[in-house]
Amino acid sequence: MVKRKTFRIVVVPAALAACILAFWSLKGNMNDPLAPFVGGKLSPPSWQFAMGTDHLGRDVLSRLLYATGITLGLSGLAVVLAMLTGALLGTLAGFNVVPMLTPVILFIAQFSLVFPVRWLPLLIVALFGQGMIGMVLSMVLALWGQFMWIIYDEAKGLKGRTFIKAAYMLGGTRWAVVRMHVLPHMLPVAAVLGIFAFRTAIGVISTLSFLGIGLQPPTPTWGLMIAEGHPYFLQAWWTVAFPTLALAASVLAVSSLGNKLERMWKNRASVREGGMERESRRSAS
């Protein structure tokens, strides 16, 4: 009950706030987020500048919306690429579809877990640069191993299930069984893991930007806005408060959504597995 109430309190207001801000921007009320001196320096929130201006006179609301698109977009792209890579390799290794590749996949995936997820991107960004490509690539390389190992364990557990054995008995090839029976079974697991990986990616990308090794000015991200506003916090609290609230609300909303999807798909998976078991017994008999 408490978790359901938390979901309504966090996710619904966050979605409404995003819709209101998007509507505001579509009406043409937004200033150029990259243009300096559109207003007075460190001006407090007003009707003209709903979230005030920063130390260069830039509109904080315009920069916050621009930063939201960049932060969430890069995080989503990195998670999708990591999820596809990890799910594909985990399924191939779990069912040993290509026996020669299985030990190679397992070795590389094990090596990727040596470094913590929040520290590996620091090394990768230092090697590949601080642009958007370097940021996305660093997150993909940091996250794909988690997807791979979980999908690998799930795939190994499915190998002995009755409906998988029945599919082989009915003449299904290894690729056909993986495509028709295994991958649909993996989608809920990968989706739930992807939601939590999305939360991690948001935090890591914001951290990299805050430390100055992510996207460089004038391109705004939540972490960069917090870093730029930090020296002026006592005289202009809005330069730090609004991007911090956006970051915290996004992380909480994604976490609540992940918990809800996890409970929902666990219930559906149990019902689906029971039906598939009964159908496989009828087919085998």
ChimeraX commands (.cxc) that place a marker at each C-alpha (Angstrom):
marker #1 position 0.00,0.00,0.00 radius 0.5
marker #1 position 2.80,2.37,0.87 radius 0.5
marker #1 position 4.66,1.57,-2.35 radius 0.5
marker #1 position 1.51,2.11,-4.42 radius 0.5
marker #1 position 0.96,5.44,-2.71 radius 0.5
marker #1 position 4.58,6.39,-3.35 radius 0.5
marker #1 position 4.11,5.55,-7.02 radius 0.5
marker #1 position 1.15,7.90,-7.28 radius 0.5
marker #1 position 2.88,10.65,-5.31 radius 0.5
marker #1 position 6.13,10.57,-7.30 radius 0.5
marker #1 position 5.37,9.38,-10.82 radius 0.5
marker #1 position 2.09,11.16,-11.50 radius 0.5
marker #1 position 3.28,14.65,-10.45 radius 0.5
marker #1 position 6.54,14.15,-12.36 radius 0.5
marker #1 position 4.60,13.22,-15.52 radius 0.5
marker #1 position 2.26,16.21,-15.11 radius 0.5
marker #1 position 5.20,18.55,-14.56 radius 0.5
marker #1 position 6.89,17.23,-17.71 radius 0.5
marker #1 position 3.68,17.79,-19.72 radius 0.5
marker #1 position 3.28,21.34,-18.41 radius 0.5
marker #1 position 6.88,22.23,-19.18 radius 0.5
marker #1 position 6.62,20.70,-22.65 radius 0.5
marker #1 position 3.43,22.67,-23.32 radius 0.5
marker #1 position 5.15,25.85,-22.11 radius 0.5
marker #1 position 8.07,25.27,-24.47 radius 0.5
marker #1 position 5.81,24.48,-27.45 radius 0.5
marker #1 position 3.99,27.77,-26.99 radius 0.5
marker #1 position 7.22,29.55,-27.81 radius 0.5
marker #1 position 7.73,30.96,-24.33 radius 0.5
marker #1 position 11.23,29.57,-24.02 radius 0.5
marker #1 position 14.43,31.52,-24.44 radius 0.5
marker #1 position 17.53,30.21,-26.15 radius 0.5
marker #1 position 19.13,27.92,-23.53 radius 0.5
marker #1 position 22.61,28.57,-24.93 radius 0.5
marker #1 position 22.37,32.33,-25.36 radius 0.5
marker #1 position 23.93,34.43,-22.54 radius 0.5
marker #1 position 22.55,37.66,-21.17 radius 0.5
marker #1 position 18.90,37.10,-22.11 radius 0.5
marker #1 position 18.14,38.54,-18.67 radius 0.5
marker #1 position 19.94,40.04,-15.71 radius 0.5
marker #1 position 22.60,37.99,-14.00 radius 0.5
marker #1 position 21.30,35.85,-11.13 radius 0.5
marker #1 position 17.78,37.25,-11.44 radius 0.5
marker #1 position 15.29,35.54,-9.09 radius 0.5
marker #1 position 12.28,33.61,-10.42 radius 0.5
marker #1 position 9.69,35.90,-12.00 radius 0.5
marker #1 position 6.91,35.78,-14.57 radius 0.5
marker #1 position 9.40,36.47,-17.35 radius 0.5
marker #1 position 11.93,33.93,-16.07 radius 0.5
marker #1 position 9.97,31.27,-14.18 radius 0.5
marker #1 position 13.12,29.73,-12.67 radius 0.5
marker #1 position 15.33,32.80,-12.70 radius 0.5
marker #1 position 18.63,33.26,-14.53 radius 0.5
marker #1 position 22.13,31.99,-13.88 radius 0.5
marker #1 position 25.47,33.78,-13.49 radius 0.5
marker #1 position 25.61,34.49,-17.24 radius 0.5
marker #1 position 22.04,35.73,-17.46 radius 0.5
marker #1 position 20.76,32.56,-19.13 radius 0.5
marker #1 position 17.20,31.38,-18.56 radius 0.5
marker #1 position 17.33,28.49,-16.04 radius 0.5
marker #1 position 14.00,27.01,-17.18 radius 0.5
marker #1 position 15.09,26.88,-20.82 radius 0.5
marker #1 position 18.39,25.30,-19.85 radius 0.5
marker #1 position 16.66,22.84,-17.52 radius 0.5
marker #1 position 14.34,21.61,-20.28 radius 0.5
marker #1 position 17.24,21.37,-22.71 radius 0.5
marker #1 position 19.31,19.52,-20.11 radius 0.5
marker #1 position 16.40,17.15,-19.41 radius 0.5
marker #1 position 16.24,16.13,-23.05 radius 0.5
marker #1 position 20.00,15.58,-23.25 radius 0.5
marker #1 position 20.34,13.71,-19.94 radius 0.5
marker #1 position 17.33,11.44,-20.43 radius 0.5
marker #1 position 18.04,10.96,-24.13 radius 0.5
marker #1 position 21.66,9.90,-23.63 radius 0.5
marker #1 position 20.68,7.68,-20.69 radius 0.5
marker #1 position 17.89,5.99,-22.66 radius 0.5
marker #1 position 20.07,5.41,-25.72 radius 0.5
marker #1 position 22.87,3.92,-23.62 radius 0.5
marker #1 position 20.48,1.60,-21.76 radius 0.5
marker #1 position 18.78,0.37,-24.96 radius 0.5
marker #1 position 22.13,-0.43,-26.61 radius 0.5
marker #1 position 23.44,-2.13,-23.45 radius 0.5
marker #1 position 20.21,-4.10,-23.04 radius 0.5
marker #1 position 20.20,-5.34,-26.64 radius 0.5
marker #1 position 23.88,-6.29,-26.46 radius 0.5
marker #1 position 23.61,-8.02,-23.09 radius 0.5
marker #1 position 20.35,-9.82,-23.89 radius 0.5
marker #1 position 21.64,-11.15,-27.19 radius 0.5
marker #1 position 25.00,-12.33,-25.84 radius 0.5
marker #1 position 23.44,-13.70,-22.65 radius 0.5
marker #1 position 20.92,-15.76,-24.59 radius 0.5
marker #1 position 23.57,-17.06,-26.99 radius 0.5
marker #1 position 25.85,-18.04,-24.11 radius 0.5
marker #1 position 23.07,-19.50,-21.96 radius 0.5
marker #1 position 21.84,-21.82,-24.71 radius 0.5
marker #1 position 25.36,-22.34,-26.10 radius 0.5
marker #1 position 24.13,-21.50,-29.59 radius 0.5
marker #1 position 27.70,-20.89,-30.80 radius 0.5
marker #1 position 29.89,-23.14,-28.61 radius 0.5
marker #1 position 33.15,-21.47,-29.66 radius 0.5
marker #1 position 31.92,-18.02,-28.62 radius 0.5
marker #1 position 30.45,-18.96,-25.24 radius 0.5
marker #1 position 33.71,-18.94,-23.22 radius 0.5
marker #1 position 34.81,-15.70,-24.91 radius 0.5
marker #1 position 31.52,-14.00,-24.04 radius 0.5
marker #1 position 31.70,-15.18,-20.43 radius 0.5
marker #1 position 35.32,-14.03,-20.03 radius 0.5
marker #1 position 34.66,-10.54,-21.40 radius 0.5
marker #1 position 31.49,-10.18,-19.33 radius 0.5
marker #1 position 33.30,-11.28,-16.18 radius 0.5
marker #1 position 36.09,-8.79,-16.87 radius 0.5
marker #1 position 33.54,-5.98,-17.31 radius 0.5
marker #1 position 32.27,-6.57,-13.74 radius 0.5
marker #1 position 35.72,-5.98,-12.24 radius 0.5
marker #1 position 35.19,-2.21,-12.39 radius 0.5
marker #1 position 32.25,-0.59,-10.55 radius 0.5
marker #1 position 29.56,0.78,-12.83 radius 0.5
marker #1 position 30.02,4.30,-11.50 radius 0.5
marker #1 position 33.79,4.31,-12.02 radius 0.5
marker #1 position 34.26,2.51,-15.32 radius 0.5
marker #1 position 32.76,5.41,-17.35 radius 0.5
marker #1 position 35.45,7.70,-15.90 radius 0.5
marker #1 position 38.15,5.59,-17.52 radius 0.5
marker #1 position 36.27,5.14,-20.79 radius 0.5
marker #1 position 35.45,8.85,-21.16 radius 0.5
marker #1 position 39.11,9.66,-20.54 radius 0.5
marker #1 position 40.05,7.30,-23.40 radius 0.5
marker #1 position 37.30,8.10,-25.93 radius 0.5
marker #1 position 36.69,11.78,-25.24 radius 0.5
marker #1 position 34.03,13.91,-23.60 radius 0.5
marker #1 position 31.47,14.15,-26.40 radius 0.5
marker #1 position 28.08,12.51,-26.62 radius 0.5
marker #1 position 29.51,9.43,-28.35 radius 0.5
marker #1 position 32.06,8.93,-25.59 radius 0.5
marker #1 position 29.38,9.30,-22.91 radius 0.5
marker #1 position 27.02,6.79,-24.53 radius 0.5
marker #1 position 29.81,4.33,-25.29 radius 0.5
marker #1 position 31.09,4.50,-21.72 radius 0.5
marker #1 position 27.64,3.71,-20.32 radius 0.5
marker #1 position 27.07,0.84,-22.77 radius 0.5
marker #1 position 30.38,-0.77,-21.84 radius 0.5
marker #1 position 29.64,-0.25,-18.13 radius 0.5
marker #1 position 26.10,-1.69,-18.21 radius 0.5
marker #1 position 26.01,-4.49,-20.79 radius 0.5
marker #1 position 27.69,-7.01,-18.47 radius 0.5
marker #1 position 24.88,-6.72,-15.91 radius 0.5
marker #1 position 22.28,-7.49,-18.58 radius 0.5
marker #1 position 24.38,-10.32,-19.94 radius 0.5
marker #1 position 24.83,-12.18,-16.63 radius 0.5
marker #1 position 21.17,-11.93,-15.59 radius 0.5
marker #1 position 19.92,-13.02,-19.02 radius 0.5
marker #1 position 22.55,-15.77,-19.06 radius 0.5
marker #1 position 21.32,-17.16,-15.73 radius 0.5
marker #1 position 17.71,-16.95,-16.89 radius 0.5
marker #1 position 18.57,-18.73,-20.14 radius 0.5
marker #1 position 20.40,-21.55,-18.34 radius 0.5
marker #1 position 17.40,-21.98,-16.07 radius 0.5
marker #1 position 15.07,-22.24,-19.05 radius 0.5
marker #1 position 17.08,-25.00,-20.75 radius 0.5
marker #1 position 15.63,-27.67,-18.47 radius 0.5
marker #1 position 12.04,-26.43,-18.54 radius 0.5
marker #1 position 9.35,-28.70,-19.93 radius 0.5
marker #1 position 8.13,-26.37,-22.66 radius 0.5
marker #1 position 11.71,-25.91,-23.98 radius 0.5
marker #1 position 12.24,-29.68,-24.10 radius 0.5
marker #1 position 8.88,-30.07,-25.83 radius 0.5
marker #1 position 9.89,-27.49,-28.44 radius 0.5
marker #1 position 13.02,-29.52,-29.23 radius 0.5
marker #1 position 11.01,-32.74,-29.36 radius 0.5
marker #1 position 8.65,-31.16,-31.90 radius 0.5
marker #1 position 11.59,-30.52,-34.22 radius 0.5
marker #1 position 12.56,-26.98,-33.32 radius 0.5
marker #1 position 16.14,-25.93,-34.04 radius 0.5
marker #1 position 18.22,-24.15,-31.43 radius 0.5
marker #1 position 17.82,-20.78,-33.15 radius 0.5
marker #1 position 14.06,-21.32,-33.57 radius 0.5
marker #1 position 13.61,-22.22,-29.90 radius 0.5
marker #1 position 15.58,-19.17,-28.81 radius 0.5
marker #1 position 13.61,-16.88,-31.12 radius 0.5
marker #1 position 10.14,-18.28,-30.48 radius 0.5
marker #1 position 10.25,-19.26,-26.81 radius 0.5
marker #1 position 13.29,-17.83,-25.04 radius 0.5
marker #1 position 13.45,-14.20,-26.18 radius 0.5
marker #1 position 9.76,-13.47,-25.40 radius 0.5
marker #1 position 10.36,-14.97,-21.96 radius 0.5
marker #1 position 13.36,-12.66,-21.46 radius 0.5
marker #1 position 11.62,-9.41,-22.37 radius 0.5
marker #1 position 10.06,-8.76,-18.92 radius 0.5
marker #1 position 13.37,-9.47,-17.19 radius 0.5
marker #1 position 15.31,-7.22,-19.56 radius 0.5
marker #1 position 12.71,-4.45,-19.34 radius 0.5
marker #1 position 12.72,-4.36,-15.53 radius 0.5
marker #1 position 16.52,-4.42,-15.45 radius 0.5
marker #1 position 16.54,-1.70,-18.09 radius 0.5
marker #1 position 14.42,0.58,-15.91 radius 0.5
marker #1 position 16.88,0.31,-13.03 radius 0.5
marker #1 position 19.84,0.66,-15.42 radius 0.5
marker #1 position 18.19,3.84,-16.74 radius 0.5
marker #1 position 18.21,5.20,-13.20 radius 0.5
marker #1 position 21.90,4.35,-12.88 radius 0.5
marker #1 position 22.70,5.96,-16.23 radius 0.5
marker #1 position 20.98,9.19,-15.21 radius 0.5
marker #1 position 23.08,9.36,-12.06 radius 0.5
marker #1 position 26.36,8.51,-13.81 radius 0.5
marker #1 position 25.89,10.99,-16.67 radius 0.5
marker #1 position 24.97,13.73,-14.19 radius 0.5
marker #1 position 28.00,12.85,-12.05 radius 0.5
marker #1 position 30.37,12.98,-15.03 radius 0.5
marker #1 position 29.00,16.38,-16.01 radius 0.5
marker #1 position 29.25,17.66,-12.43 radius 0.5
marker #1 position 32.92,16.60,-12.29 radius 0.5
marker #1 position 33.62,18.40,-15.57 radius 0.5
marker #1 position 34.45,15.31,-17.65 radius 0.5
marker #1 position 31.07,14.90,-19.33 radius 0.5
marker #1 position 29.53,17.18,-21.91 radius 0.5
marker #1 position 31.28,20.52,-21.94 radius 0.5
marker #1 position 29.75,24.03,-21.70 radius 0.5
marker #1 position 27.68,25.62,-23.03 radius 0.5
marker #1 position 25.67,22.38,-23.57 radius 0.5
marker #1 position 23.62,22.01,-20.37 radius 0.5
marker #1 position 23.07,18.84,-18.39 radius 0.5
marker #1 position 21.69,18.54,-14.87 radius 0.5
marker #1 position 25.11,17.83,-13.41 radius 0.5
marker #1 position 26.73,20.74,-15.24 radius 0.5
marker #1 position 23.97,23.15,-14.14 radius 0.5
marker #1 position 24.48,22.09,-10.51 radius 0.5
marker #1 position 28.25,22.53,-10.84 radius 0.5
marker #1 position 27.93,25.97,-12.45 radius 0.5
marker #1 position 25.40,27.18,-9.89 radius 0.5
marker #1 position 27.19,25.79,-6.83 radius 0.5
marker #1 position 29.46,28.85,-6.26 radius 0.5
marker #1 position 26.39,31.14,-6.29 radius 0.5
marker #1 position 24.10,28.98,-4.18 radius 0.5
marker #1 position 23.87,31.36,-1.20 radius 0.5
marker #1 position 22.85,34.33,-3.35 radius 0.5
marker #1 position 21.00,32.44,-6.10 radius 0.5
marker #1 position 19.60,29.19,-4.71 radius 0.5
marker #1 position 17.46,28.58,-7.82 radius 0.5
marker #1 position 20.52,27.87,-9.99 radius 0.5
marker #1 position 21.15,24.71,-7.96 radius 0.5
marker #1 position 17.74,23.85,-6.51 radius 0.5
marker #1 position 15.80,23.33,-9.74 radius 0.5
marker #1 position 18.27,21.00,-11.53 radius 0.5
marker #1 position 18.76,19.11,-8.26 radius 0.5
marker #1 position 15.00,18.66,-7.88 radius 0.5
marker #1 position 14.73,17.52,-11.51 radius 0.5
marker #1 position 17.48,14.94,-10.97 radius 0.5
marker #1 position 16.01,13.67,-7.69 radius 0.5
marker #1 position 12.45,13.51,-9.06 radius 0.5
marker #1 position 13.58,11.59,-12.14 radius 0.5
marker #1 position 15.52,9.03,-10.11 radius 0.5
marker #1 position 12.61,8.52,-7.70 radius 0.5
marker #1 position 10.07,8.28,-10.53 radius 0.5
marker #1 position 12.14,5.73,-12.44 radius 0.5
marker #1 position 12.73,3.69,-9.27 radius 0.5
marker #1 position 9.00,3.64,-8.46 radius 0.5
marker #1 position 8.15,2.66,-12.03 radius 0.5
marker #1 position 10.73,-0.14,-11.95 radius 0.5
marker #1 position 9.35,-1.54,-8.70 radius 0.5
marker #1 position 5.81,-1.48,-10.04 radius 0.5
marker #1 position 6.74,-3.15,-13.33 radius 0.5
marker #1 position 8.75,-5.78,-11.49 radius 0.5
marker #1 position 5.77,-6.78,-9.35 radius 0.5
marker #1 position 3.38,-6.71,-12.31 radius 0.5
marker #1 position 5.55,-8.81,-14.61 radius 0.5
marker #1 position 6.36,-11.34,-11.91 radius 0.5
marker #1 position 2.65,-12.03,-11.56 radius 0.5
marker #1 position 2.15,-12.26,-15.33 radius 0.5
marker #1 position 5.20,-14.48,-15.74 radius 0.5
marker #1 position 3.93,-16.97,-13.19 radius 0.5
marker #1 position 0.55,-17.18,-14.94 radius 0.5
marker #1 position 2.17,-17.48,-18.38 radius 0.5
marker #1 position 4.60,-20.17,-17.26 radius 0.5
marker #1 position 1.75,-22.26,-15.88 radius 0.5
marker #1 position -0.11,-22.05,-19.16 radius 0.5
marker #1 position 2.97,-22.92,-21.21 radius 0.5
marker #1 position 3.73,-25.90,-18.98 radius 0.5
marker #1 position 0.21,-27.28,-19.46 radius 0.5
marker #1 position 0.34,-26.72,-23.22 radius 0.5
marker #1 position 3.76,-28.41,-23.52 radius 0.5
marker #1 position 2.49,-31.48,-21.60 radius 0.5
marker #1 position -0.47,-31.79,-23.97 radius 0.5
marker #1 position 1.84,-31.43,-27.00 radius 0.5
marker #1 position 4.31,-34.02,-25.69 radius 0.5
marker #1 position 1.56,-36.51,-24.99 radius 0.5
marker link #1:1,2 radius 0.2
marker link #1:2,3 radius 0.2
marker link #1:3,4 radius 0.2
marker link #1:4,5 radius 0.2
marker link #1:5,6 radius 0.2
marker link #1:6,7 radius 0.2
marker link #1:7,8 radius 0.2
marker link #1:8,9 radius 0.2
marker link #1:9,10 radius 0.2
marker link #1:10,11 radius 0.2
marker link #1:11,12 radius 0.2
marker link #1:12,13 radius 0.2
marker link #1:13,14 radius 0.2
marker link #1:14,15 radius 0.2
marker link #1:15,16 radius 0.2
marker link #1:16,17 radius 0.2
marker link #1:17,18 radius 0.2
marker link #1:18,19 radius 0.2
marker link #1:19,20 radius 0.2
marker link #1:20,21 radius 0.2
marker link #1:21,22 radius 0.2
marker link #1:22,23 radius 0.2
marker link #1:23,24 radius 0.2
marker link #1:24,25 radius 0.2
marker link #1:25,26 radius 0.2
marker link #1:26,27 radius 0.2
marker link #1:27,28 radius 0.2
marker link #1:28,29 radius 0.2
marker link #1:29,30 radius 0.2
marker link #1:30,31 radius 0.2
marker link #1:31,32 radius 0.2
marker link #1:32,33 radius 0.2
marker link #1:33,34 radius 0.2
marker link #1:34,35 radius 0.2
marker link #1:35,36 radius 0.2
marker link #1:36,37 radius 0.2
marker link #1:37,38 radius 0.2
marker link #1:38,39 radius 0.2
marker link #1:39,40 radius 0.2
marker link #1:40,41 radius 0.2
marker link #1:41,42 radius 0.2
marker link #1:42,43 radius 0.2
marker link #1:43,44 radius 0.2
marker link #1:44,45 radius 0.2
marker link #1:45,46 radius 0.2
marker link #1:46,47 radius 0.2
marker link #1:47,48 radius 0.2
marker link #1:48,49 radius 0.2
marker link #1:49,50 radius 0.2
marker link #1:50,51 radius 0.2
marker link #1:51,52 radius 0.2
marker link #1:52,53 radius 0.2
marker link #1:53,54 radius 0.2
marker link #1:54,55 radius 0.2
marker link #1:55,56 radius 0.2
marker link #1:56,57 radius 0.2
marker link #1:57,58 radius 0.2
marker link #1:58,59 radius 0.2
marker link #1:59,60 radius 0.2
marker link #1:60,61 radius 0.2
marker link #1:61,62 radius 0.2
marker link #1:62,63 radius 0.2
marker link #1:63,64 radius 0.2
marker link #1:64,65 radius 0.2
marker link #1:65,66 radius 0.2
marker link #1:66,67 radius 0.2
marker link #1:67,68 radius 0.2
marker link #1:68,69 radius 0.2
marker link #1:69,70 radius 0.2
marker link #1:70,71 radius 0.2
marker link #1:71,72 radius 0.2
marker link #1:72,73 radius 0.2
marker link #1:73,74 radius 0.2
marker link #1:74,75 radius 0.2
marker link #1:75,76 radius 0.2
marker link #1:76,77 radius 0.2
marker link #1:77,78 radius 0.2
marker link #1:78,79 radius 0.2
marker link #1:79,80 radius 0.2
marker link #1:80,81 radius 0.2
marker link #1:81,82 radius 0.2
marker link #1:82,83 radius 0.2
marker link #1:83,84 radius 0.2
marker link #1:84,85 radius 0.2
marker link #1:85,86 radius 0.2
marker link #1:86,87 radius 0.2
marker link #1:87,88 radius 0.2
marker link #1:88,89 radius 0.2
marker link #1:89,90 radius 0.2
marker link #1:90,91 radius 0.2
marker link #1:91,92 radius 0.2
marker link #1:92,93 radius 0.2
marker link #1:93,94 radius 0.2
marker link #1:94,95 radius 0.2
marker link #1:95,96 radius 0.2
marker link #1:96,97 radius 0.2
marker link #1:97,98 radius 0.2
marker link #1:98,99 radius 0.2
marker link #1:99,100 radius 0.2
marker link #1:100,101 radius 0.2
marker link #1:101,102 radius 0.2
marker link #1:102,103 radius 0.2
marker link #1:103,104 radius 0.2
marker link #1:104,105 radius 0.2
marker link #1:105,106 radius 0.2
marker link #1:106,107 radius 0.2
marker link #1:107,108 radius 0.2
marker link #1:108,109 radius 0.2
marker link #1:109,110 radius 0.2
marker link #1:110,111 radius 0.2
marker link #1:111,112 radius 0.2
marker link #1:112,113 radius 0.2
marker link #1:113,114 radius 0.2
marker link #1:114,115 radius 0.2
marker link #1:115,116 radius 0.2
marker link #1:116,117 radius 0.2
marker link #1:117,118 radius 0.2
marker link #1:118,119 radius 0.2
marker link #1:119,120 radius 0.2
marker link #1:120,121 radius 0.2
marker link #1:121,122 radius 0.2
marker link #1:122,123 radius 0.2
marker link #1:123,124 radius 0.2
marker link #1:124,125 radius 0.2
marker link #1:125,126 radius 0.2
marker link #1:126,127 radius 0.2
marker link #1:127,128 radius 0.2
marker link #1:128,129 radius 0.2
marker link #1:129,130 radius 0.2
marker link #1:130,131 radius 0.2
marker link #1:131,132 radius 0.2
marker link #1:132,133 radius 0.2
marker link #1:133,134 radius 0.2
marker link #1:134,135 radius 0.2
marker link #1:135,136 radius 0.2
marker link #1:136,137 radius 0.2
marker link #1:137,138 radius 0.2
marker link #1:138,139 radius 0.2
marker link #1:139,140 radius 0.2
marker link #1:140,141 radius 0.2
marker link #1:141,142 radius 0.2
marker link #1:142,143 radius 0.2
marker link #1:143,144 radius 0.2
marker link #1:144,145 radius 0.2
marker link #1:145,146 radius 0.2
marker link #1:146,147 radius 0.2
marker link #1:147,148 radius 0.2
marker link #1:148,149 radius 0.2
marker link #1:149,150 radius 0.2
marker link #1:150,151 radius 0.2
marker link #1:151,152 radius 0.2
marker link #1:152,153 radius 0.2
marker link #1:153,154 radius 0.2
marker link #1:154,155 radius 0.2
marker link #1:155,156 radius 0.2
marker link #1:156,157 radius 0.2
marker link #1:157,158 radius 0.2
marker link #1:158,159 radius 0.2
marker link #1:159,160 radius 0.2
marker link #1:160,161 radius 0.2
marker link #1:161,162 radius 0.2
marker link #1:162,163 radius 0.2
marker link #1:163,164 radius 0.2
marker link #1:164,165 radius 0.2
marker link #1:165,166 radius 0.2
marker link #1:166,167 radius 0.2
marker link #1:167,168 radius 0.2
marker link #1:168,169 radius 0.2
marker link #1:169,170 radius 0.2
marker link #1:170,171 radius 0.2
marker link #1:171,172 radius 0.2
marker link #1:172,173 radius 0.2
marker link #1:173,174 radius 0.2
marker link #1:174,175 radius 0.2
marker link #1:175,176 radius 0.2
marker link #1:176,177 radius 0.2
marker link #1:177,178 radius 0.2
marker link #1:178,179 radius 0.2
marker link #1:179,180 radius 0.2
marker link #1:180,181 radius 0.2
marker link #1:181,182 radius 0.2
marker link #1:182,183 radius 0.2
marker link #1:183,184 radius 0.2
marker link #1:184,185 radius 0.2
marker link #1:185,186 radius 0.2
marker link #1:186,187 radius 0.2
marker link #1:187,188 radius 0.2
marker link #1:188,189 radius 0.2
marker link #1:189,190 radius 0.2
marker link #1:190,191 radius 0.2
marker link #1:191,192 radius 0.2
marker link #1:192,193 radius 0.2
marker link #1:193,194 radius 0.2
marker link #1:194,195 radius 0.2
marker link #1:195,196 radius 0.2
marker link #1:196,197 radius 0.2
marker link #1:197,198 radius 0.2
marker link #1:198,199 radius 0.2
marker link #1:199,200 radius 0.2
marker link #1:200,201 radius 0.2
marker link #1:201,202 radius 0.2
marker link #1:202,203 radius 0.2
marker link #1:203,204 radius 0.2
marker link #1:204,205 radius 0.2
marker link #1:205,206 radius 0.2
marker link #1:206,207 radius 0.2
marker link #1:207,208 radius 0.2
marker link #1:208,209 radius 0.2
marker link #1:209,210 radius 0.2
marker link #1:210,211 radius 0.2
marker link #1:211,212 radius 0.2
marker link #1:212,213 radius 0.2
marker link #1:213,214 radius 0.2
marker link #1:214,215 radius 0.2
marker link #1:215,216 radius 0.2
marker link #1:216,217 radius 0.2
marker link #1:217,218 radius 0.2
marker link #1:218,219 radius 0.2
marker link #1:219,220 radius 0.2
marker link #1:220,221 radius 0.2
marker link #1:221,222 radius 0.2
marker link #1:222,223 radius 0.2
marker link #1:223,224 radius 0.2
marker link #1:224,225 radius 0.2
marker link #1:225,226 radius 0.2
marker link #1:226,227 radius 0.2
marker link #1:227,228 radius 0.2
marker link #1:228,229 radius 0.2
marker link #1:229,230 radius 0.2
marker link #1:230,231 radius 0.2
marker link #1:231,232 radius 0.2
marker link #1:232,233 radius 0.2
marker link #1:233,234 radius 0.2
marker link #1:234,235 radius 0.2
marker link #1:235,236 radius 0.2
marker link #1:236,237 radius 0.2
marker link #1:237,238 radius 0.2
marker link #1:238,239 radius 0.2
marker link #1:239,240 radius 0.2
marker link #1:240,241 radius 0.2
marker link #1:241,242 radius 0.2
marker link #1:242,243 radius 0.2
marker link #1:243,244 radius 0.2
marker link #1:244,245 radius 0.2
marker link #1:245,246 radius 0.2
marker link #1:246,247 radius 0.2
marker link #1:247,248 radius 0.2
marker link #1:248,249 radius 0.2
marker link #1:249,250 radius 0.2
marker link #1:250,251 radius 0.2
marker link #1:251,252 radius 0.2
marker link #1:252,253 radius 0.2
marker link #1:253,254 radius 0.2
marker link #1:254,255 radius 0.2
marker link #1:255,256 radius 0.2
marker link #1:256,257 radius 0.2
marker link #1:257,258 radius 0.2
marker link #1:258,259 radius 0.2
marker link #1:259,260 radius 0.2
marker link #1:260,261 radius 0.2
marker link #1:261,262 radius 0.2
marker link #1:262,263 radius 0.2
marker link #1:263,264 radius 0.2
marker link #1:264,265 radius 0.2
marker link #1:265,266 radius 0.2
marker link #1:266,267 radius 0.2
marker link #1:267,268 radius 0.2
marker link #1:268,269 radius 0.2
marker link #1:269,270 radius 0.2
marker link #1:270,271 radius 0.2
marker link #1:271,272 radius 0.2
marker link #1:272,273 radius 0.2
marker link #1:273,274 radius 0.2
marker link #1:274,275 radius 0.2
marker link #1:275,276 radius 0.2
marker link #1:276,277 radius 0.2
marker link #1:277,278 radius 0.2
marker link #1:278,279 radius 0.2
marker link #1:279,280 radius 0.2
marker link #1:280,281 radius 0.2
marker link #1:281,282 radius 0.2
marker link #1:282,283 radius 0.2
marker link #1:283,284 radius 0.2
marker link #1:284,285 radius 0.2
view
